[in-house]
Amino acid sequence: MGVSLQGGVRMISILELLHHIVSGPVPKSKPEVRFLKATEKFVDVYLLRDSEAMKMPKELLVSISNLAFHFSVALINLIP
């Protein structure tokens, strides 16, 4: 049993998939898809692979609360 990457025809094993996740390139959002800057910053920080640059879980929780705040402000600004 295997999985395909990005809907491709070639099937890879679970171990190959795990290797791809750990050693492959870090995913980036597509330029044509717009997100709040706070969202992009959170995802970039969350996906860091450099252990020296990684945030501690507590710092990530603060980032999530900041993200929720920015999202709330964006929604409030949509209300006429």
WOMO-V242920 format. One line per field, one symbol per residue. ss: DSSP state (A for helix, B for strand, O for the rest). psi: psi as a letter, one per 30 degrees, with the letter a starting at -180 (. if undefined). burial: 1 if it has 24 or more other C-alpha atoms within 12 Angstrom, else 0. Layout:
BEGIN
ss = ???
psi = ???
burial = ???
END
This chain:
BEGIN
ss = OOBBOOOOOOBBOAAAAAAAAAAOOOOOOOOOOOOOAAAAAAAAAAOOOOOOOOOOAAAAAAAAAAAAAAAAAAAAAAOO
psi = kalkkhglekklleeeeeeeeeflkkkllkffkklkeeeeeeeeeegkfjfefklleeeeeeeeeeeeeeeeeeeeffk.
burial = 00000000000000000000000000000000000001000100110000000000000000100000000000000000
END
